[in-house]
């Protein structure tokens, strides 16, 4: 599957979850339910993966923790806040660069309408 095909499955699953559960739950709940839904669809999902940072040729084992990576191609960063801040997009872009991935989805389950809470973040994704 391509990054865009995977992203389509993730967005569809997020929409389904938001309709069923609504906004306002803890991020950890949405993470667990989204992972379940994507695995049910046959996708490989890894959650809470450590992302090391290399600084001056020194590998720092736990630099960051990625919420979710799907099919080893798409990083998903989940939030459950009233509104996303610009720093959230920057955070995801940094994760993409450090993990050498091309596409990420920033999903805020705190929005009243899920379509307002999904942002694509790309890191040199070919057309």
TORVEX-334805 format. One line per 8 residues: number of its first residue (from 1); their letters; for each residue y, z, x of C-alpha. Coordinates in nm, 2 decimals. Layout:
residues N
NUM> a> Y/Z/X | ...
This chain:
residues 127
1> xxxxxxxx> 0.00/0.00/0.00 | 0.35/-0.07/0.11 | 0.62/0.20/0.13 | 0.78/0.06/-0.19 | 0.45/0.06/-0.38 | 0.39/0.42/-0.28 | 0.75/0.51/-0.38 | 0.70/0.36/-0.72
9> xxxxxxxx> 0.40/0.58/-0.78 | 0.59/0.89/-0.66 | 0.89/0.81/-0.89 | 0.66/0.76/-1.18 | 0.48/1.08/-1.12 | 0.81/1.27/-1.08 | 0.93/1.13/-1.41 | 0.61/1.24/-1.58
17> xxxxxxxx> 0.63/1.59/-1.44 | 1.00/1.63/-1.53 | 0.93/1.52/-1.89 | 0.64/1.77/-1.92 | 0.79/2.07/-1.73 | 1.16/2.01/-1.75 | 1.42/2.12/-1.49 | 1.48/2.47/-1.35
25> xxxxxxxx> 1.14/2.58/-1.20 | 1.10/2.67/-0.84 | 1.07/2.39/-0.59 | 0.72/2.52/-0.49 | 0.60/2.46/-0.85 | 0.72/2.10/-0.84 | 0.57/2.05/-0.50 | 0.22/2.17/-0.61
33> xxxxxxxx> 0.23/1.97/-0.93 | 0.35/1.65/-0.77 | 0.09/1.68/-0.50 | -0.18/1.73/-0.77 | -0.05/1.43/-0.97 | -0.04/1.20/-0.67 | -0.39/1.30/-0.55 | -0.51/1.24/-0.90
41> xxxxxxxx> -0.38/0.88/-0.86 | -0.58/0.84/-0.54 | -0.30/0.88/-0.29 | -0.34/1.08/0.03 | -0.09/1.37/0.02 | 0.00/1.62/0.29 | 0.24/1.91/0.21 | 0.44/2.15/0.42
49> xxxxxxxx> 0.37/1.95/0.74 | 0.53/2.08/1.06 | 0.75/1.83/1.23 | 0.80/1.91/1.59 | 1.13/1.84/1.77 | 1.14/1.70/2.12 | 1.45/1.82/2.31 | 1.51/1.74/2.68
57> xxxxxxxx> 1.14/1.64/2.70 | 1.03/1.98/2.57 | 0.83/1.98/2.25 | 0.93/2.25/2.01 | 0.62/2.29/1.78 | 0.79/2.39/1.46 | 1.13/2.22/1.44 | 1.11/2.14/1.07
65> xxxxxxxx> 0.87/2.14/0.78 | 0.84/1.83/0.57 | 0.78/1.90/0.20 | 0.54/1.61/0.15 | 0.42/1.29/0.32 | 0.23/1.04/0.11 | -0.02/0.79/0.26 | 0.13/0.87/0.60
73> xxxxxxxx> 0.42/0.64/0.51 | 0.67/0.80/0.27 | 0.84/1.14/0.32 | 0.93/1.33/0.00 | 1.19/1.60/0.01 | 1.20/1.81/-0.30 | 1.49/2.02/-0.44 | 1.54/2.22/-0.75
81> xxxxxxxx> 1.92/2.27/-0.75 | 2.20/2.20/-0.99 | 2.34/1.91/-0.77 | 2.23/1.75/-0.44 | 2.47/1.79/-0.15 | 2.53/1.52/0.12 | 2.35/1.74/0.37 | 2.02/1.69/0.18
89> xxxxxxxx> 2.03/1.32/0.24 | 2.11/1.37/0.61 | 1.82/1.62/0.63 | 1.58/1.36/0.50 | 1.72/1.09/0.73 | 1.66/1.32/1.03 | 1.30/1.38/0.92 | 1.25/1.01/0.89
97> xxxxxxxx> 1.38/0.94/1.24 | 1.19/1.23/1.40 | 0.86/1.13/1.22 | 0.92/0.76/1.28 | 0.89/0.68/0.91 | 1.08/0.41/0.72 | 1.12/0.55/0.37 | 1.19/0.88/0.21
105> xxxxxxxx> 1.26/1.00/-0.14 | 1.49/1.29/-0.22 | 1.39/1.43/-0.56 | 1.59/1.70/-0.73 | 1.40/1.84/-1.02 | 1.71/2.05/-1.11 | 1.89/1.76/-1.28 | 1.89/1.73/-1.66
113> xxxxxxxx> 1.77/1.37/-1.62 | 1.53/1.30/-1.33 | 1.67/0.95/-1.28 | 1.99/1.12/-1.17 | 1.80/1.33/-0.92 | 1.61/1.06/-0.72 | 1.76/0.91/-0.41 | 1.60/0.66/-0.17
121> xxxxxxx> 1.67/0.72/0.20 | 1.57/0.44/0.44 | 1.53/0.44/0.82 | 1.52/0.07/0.93 | 1.29/-0.03/0.64 | 1.22/-0.40/0.65 | 1.30/-0.60/0.34
